Amino acid sequence: MIFALKWNPVYFINFFFTVNNPFFYGKLLNTFEYFYFPIAIVSFFKKSF
């Protein structure tokens, strides 16, 4: 998790949600972070811009 912060700033958002709401966002993102969370971020930016 920590080493990912050096090359992927997206994981800072995961850390942010984990600290603020560890009961929901933390468990969800920590479970799917390596194969779902990056896809969710990409799809989010595609819809936004």
A tleap script that builds the chain and sets N, CA, C and O, in Angstrom:
source leaprc.protein.ff14SB
mol = sequence {
  NMET ILE PHE ALA LEU LYS TRP ASN PRO VAL
  TYR PHE ILE ASN PHE PHE PHE THR VAL ASN
  ASN PRO PHE PHE TYR GLY LYS LEU LEU ASN
  THR PHE GLU TYR PHE TYR PHE PRO ILE ALA
  ILE VAL SER PHE PHE LYS LYS SER CPHE
}
set mol.1.N position { 0.837 -1.196 0.000 }
set mol.1.CA position { 0.000 0.000 0.000 }
set mol.1.C position { 0.879 1.254 0.000 }
set mol.1.O position { 0.668 2.171 -0.794 }
set mol.2.N position { 1.849 1.281 0.885 }
set mol.2.CA position { 2.686 2.474 1.031 }
set mol.2.C position { 3.566 2.670 -0.199 }
set mol.2.O position { 3.749 3.797 -0.660 }
set mol.3.N position { 4.109 1.582 -0.729 }
set mol.3.CA position { 4.992 1.708 -1.887 }
set mol.3.C position { 4.226 2.191 -3.114 }
set mol.3.O position { 4.810 2.779 -4.024 }
set mol.4.N position { 2.917 1.941 -3.137 }
set mol.4.CA position { 2.114 2.378 -4.280 }
set mol.4.C position { 1.982 3.900 -4.309 }
set mol.4.O position { 1.770 4.483 -5.372 }
set mol.5.N position { 2.105 4.540 -3.157 }
set mol.5.CA position { 1.973 5.989 -3.110 }
set mol.5.C position { 3.099 6.682 -3.869 }
set mol.5.O position { 2.946 7.819 -4.317 }
set mol.6.N position { 4.234 5.993 -4.012 }
set mol.6.CA position { 5.382 6.620 -4.664 }
set mol.6.C position { 5.165 6.783 -6.157 }
set mol.6.O position { 5.701 7.712 -6.760 }
set mol.7.N position { 4.375 5.881 -6.772 }
set mol.7.CA position { 4.205 5.938 -8.226 }
set mol.7.C position { 2.758 6.115 -8.641 }
set mol.7.O position { 2.481 6.384 -9.810 }
set mol.8.N position { 1.828 5.969 -7.707 }
set mol.8.CA position { 0.414 6.096 -8.066 }
set mol.8.C position { -0.301 6.957 -7.027 }
set mol.8.O position { -0.711 6.448 -5.984 }
set mol.9.N position { -0.457 8.261 -7.300 }
set mol.9.CA position { -1.109 9.159 -6.334 }
set mol.9.C position { -2.580 8.831 -6.110 }
set mol.9.O position { -3.193 9.325 -5.164 }
set mol.10.N position { -3.150 7.991 -6.987 }
set mol.10.CA position { -4.551 7.608 -6.822 }
set mol.10.C position { -4.764 6.905 -5.486 }
set mol.10.O position { -5.829 7.023 -4.880 }
set mol.11.N position { -3.741 6.167 -5.024 }
set mol.11.CA position { -3.890 5.414 -3.784 }
set mol.11.C position { -3.951 6.328 -2.563 }
set mol.11.O position { -4.333 5.893 -1.477 }
set mol.12.N position { -3.575 7.597 -2.742 }
set mol.12.CA position { -3.743 8.550 -1.644 }
set mol.12.C position { -5.220 8.733 -1.322 }
set mol.12.O position { -5.598 8.917 -0.165 }
set mol.13.N position { -6.062 8.679 -2.376 }
set mol.13.CA position { -7.508 8.791 -2.175 }
set mol.13.C position { -8.012 7.595 -1.370 }
set mol.13.O position { -8.872 7.735 -0.500 }
set mol.14.N position { -7.466 6.422 -1.672 }
set mol.14.CA position { -7.845 5.220 -0.924 }
set mol.14.C position { -7.479 5.386 0.547 }
set mol.14.O position { -8.262 5.034 1.430 }
set mol.15.N position { -6.289 5.920 0.808 }
set mol.15.CA position { -5.852 6.156 2.178 }
set mol.15.C position { -6.738 7.186 2.865 }
set mol.15.O position { -7.041 7.063 4.052 }
set mol.16.N position { -7.154 8.211 2.106 }
set mol.16.CA position { -8.013 9.256 2.647 }
set mol.16.C position { -9.352 8.678 3.106 }
set mol.16.O position { -9.820 8.968 4.207 }
set mol.17.N position { -9.967 7.849 2.241 }
set mol.17.CA position { -11.249 7.251 2.601 }
set mol.17.C position { -11.091 6.261 3.758 }
set mol.17.O position { -11.980 6.145 4.602 }
set mol.18.N position { -9.970 5.555 3.796 }
set mol.18.CA position { -9.749 4.581 4.857 }
set mol.18.C position { -9.662 5.275 6.215 }
set mol.18.O position { -10.160 4.760 7.216 }
set mol.19.N position { -9.030 6.441 6.242 }
set mol.19.CA position { -8.876 7.169 7.501 }
set mol.19.C position { -10.209 7.785 7.935 }
set mol.19.O position { -10.552 7.772 9.117 }
set mol.20.N position { -10.956 8.326 6.964 }
set mol.20.CA position { -12.175 9.049 7.312 }
set mol.20.C position { -13.350 8.113 7.595 }
set mol.20.O position { -14.181 8.410 8.454 }
set mol.21.N position { -13.429 6.986 6.881 }
set mol.21.CA position { -14.544 6.065 7.088 }
set mol.21.C position { -14.037 4.620 6.953 }
set mol.21.O position { -14.293 3.971 5.939 }
set mol.22.N position { -13.327 4.117 7.957 }
set mol.22.CA position { -12.700 2.793 7.859 }
set mol.22.C position { -13.694 1.647 7.873 }
set mol.22.O position { -13.347 0.523 7.510 }
set mol.23.N position { -14.936 1.918 8.290 }
set mol.23.CA position { -15.902 0.826 8.391 }
set mol.23.C position { -16.517 0.469 7.050 }
set mol.23.O position { -16.982 -0.654 6.856 }
set mol.24.N position { -16.522 1.434 6.112 }
set mol.24.CA position { -17.124 1.164 4.805 }
set mol.24.C position { -16.104 1.307 3.684 }
set mol.24.O position { -15.753 0.326 3.028 }
set mol.25.N position { -15.624 2.547 3.462 }
set mol.25.CA position { -14.698 2.791 2.360 }
set mol.25.C position { -13.401 2.015 2.548 }
set mol.25.O position { -12.861 1.457 1.593 }
set mol.26.N position { -12.901 1.981 3.788 }
set mol.26.CA position { -11.642 1.289 4.040 }
set mol.26.C position { -11.708 -0.182 3.682 }
set mol.26.O position { -10.823 -0.700 3.000 }
set mol.27.N position { -12.759 -0.863 4.140 }
set mol.27.CA position { -12.879 -2.295 3.867 }
set mol.27.C position { -13.138 -2.545 2.390 }
set mol.27.O position { -12.601 -3.489 1.811 }
set mol.28.N position { -13.969 -1.693 1.776 }
set mol.28.CA position { -14.311 -1.885 0.376 }
set mol.28.C position { -13.094 -1.671 -0.523 }
set mol.28.O position { -12.791 -2.507 -1.374 }
set mol.29.N position { -12.395 -0.543 -0.330 }
set mol.29.CA position { -11.276 -0.216 -1.208 }
set mol.29.C position { -10.069 -1.105 -0.936 }
set mol.29.O position { -9.333 -1.442 -1.863 }
set mol.30.N position { -9.857 -1.486 0.313 }
set mol.30.CA position { -8.727 -2.360 0.616 }
set mol.30.C position { -8.933 -3.757 0.038 }
set mol.30.O position { -7.969 -4.479 -0.217 }
set mol.31.N position { -10.194 -4.132 -0.167 }
set mol.31.CA position { -10.479 -5.450 -0.721 }
set mol.31.C position { -10.328 -5.461 -2.234 }
set mol.31.O position { -9.858 -6.443 -2.810 }
set mol.32.N position { -10.730 -4.364 -2.880 }
set mol.32.CA position { -10.769 -4.338 -4.346 }
set mol.32.C position { -9.775 -3.345 -4.955 }
set mol.32.O position { -9.851 -3.038 -6.144 }
set mol.33.N position { -8.840 -2.844 -4.135 }
set mol.33.CA position { -8.023 -1.731 -4.609 }
set mol.33.C position { -7.156 -2.121 -5.807 }
set mol.33.O position { -6.924 -1.291 -6.687 }
set mol.34.N position { -6.684 -3.337 -5.861 }
set mol.34.CA position { -5.705 -3.679 -6.887 }
set mol.34.C position { -6.326 -4.022 -8.232 }
set mol.34.O position { -5.622 -4.074 -9.240 }
set mol.35.N position { -7.634 -4.257 -8.264 }
set mol.35.CA position { -8.232 -4.618 -9.555 }
set mol.35.C position { -9.567 -3.920 -9.812 }
set mol.35.O position { -10.122 -4.065 -10.900 }
set mol.36.N position { -10.099 -3.168 -8.848 }
set mol.36.CA position { -11.346 -2.457 -9.085 }
set mol.36.C position { -11.179 -0.940 -8.948 }
set mol.36.O position { -11.681 -0.183 -9.779 }
set mol.37.N position { -10.492 -0.507 -7.925 }
set mol.37.CA position { -10.367 0.920 -7.645 }
set mol.37.C position { -9.722 1.705 -8.786 }
set mol.37.O position { -10.227 2.773 -9.133 }
set mol.38.N position { -8.633 1.227 -9.383 }
set mol.38.CA position { -8.072 1.955 -10.540 }
set mol.38.C position { -9.052 2.051 -11.697 }
set mol.38.O position { -9.108 3.072 -12.381 }
set mol.39.N position { -9.821 1.003 -11.919 }
set mol.39.CA position { -10.812 1.023 -12.999 }
set mol.39.C position { -11.906 2.032 -12.684 }
set mol.39.O position { -12.391 2.725 -13.579 }
set mol.40.N position { -12.294 2.115 -11.427 }
set mol.40.CA position { -13.339 3.060 -11.037 }
set mol.40.C position { -12.873 4.499 -11.239 }
set mol.40.O position { -13.649 5.355 -11.665 }
set mol.41.N position { -11.608 4.761 -10.933 }
set mol.41.CA position { -11.064 6.111 -11.111 }
set mol.41.C position { -11.029 6.485 -12.588 }
set mol.41.O position { -11.384 7.603 -12.961 }
set mol.42.N position { -10.597 5.540 -13.430 }
set mol.42.CA position { -10.527 5.809 -14.864 }
set mol.42.C position { -11.914 6.073 -15.431 }
set mol.42.O position { -12.104 7.009 -16.208 }
set mol.43.N position { -12.877 5.253 -15.046 }
set mol.43.CA position { -14.242 5.443 -15.546 }
set mol.43.C position { -14.830 6.749 -15.017 }
set mol.43.O position { -15.626 7.392 -15.700 }
set mol.44.N position { -14.444 7.141 -13.808 }
set mol.44.CA position { -14.940 8.384 -13.232 }
set mol.44.C position { -14.456 9.588 -14.033 }
set mol.44.O position { -15.229 10.498 -14.334 }
set mol.45.N position { -13.153 9.581 -14.378 }
set mol.45.CA position { -12.611 10.702 -15.132 }
set mol.45.C position { -13.139 10.722 -16.559 }
set mol.45.O position { -13.286 11.790 -17.154 }
set mol.46.N position { -13.423 9.550 -17.107 }
set mol.46.CA position { -13.975 9.512 -18.460 }
set mol.46.C position { -15.381 10.116 -18.488 }
set mol.46.O position { -15.761 10.762 -19.464 }
set mol.47.N position { -16.149 9.907 -17.423 }
set mol.47.CA position { -17.498 10.470 -17.370 }
set mol.47.C position { -17.459 11.964 -17.055 }
set mol.47.O position { -18.324 12.721 -17.496 }
set mol.48.N position { -16.456 12.378 -16.294 }
set mol.48.CA position { -16.395 13.775 -15.875 }
set mol.48.C position { -15.930 14.685 -17.003 }
set mol.48.O position { -16.450 15.791 -17.159 }
set mol.49.N position { -14.958 14.234 -17.793 }
set mol.49.CA position { -14.375 15.101 -18.817 }
set mol.49.C position { -14.792 14.650 -20.204 }
set mol.49.O position { -14.397 15.261 -21.197 }
savepdb mol mol.pdb
quit
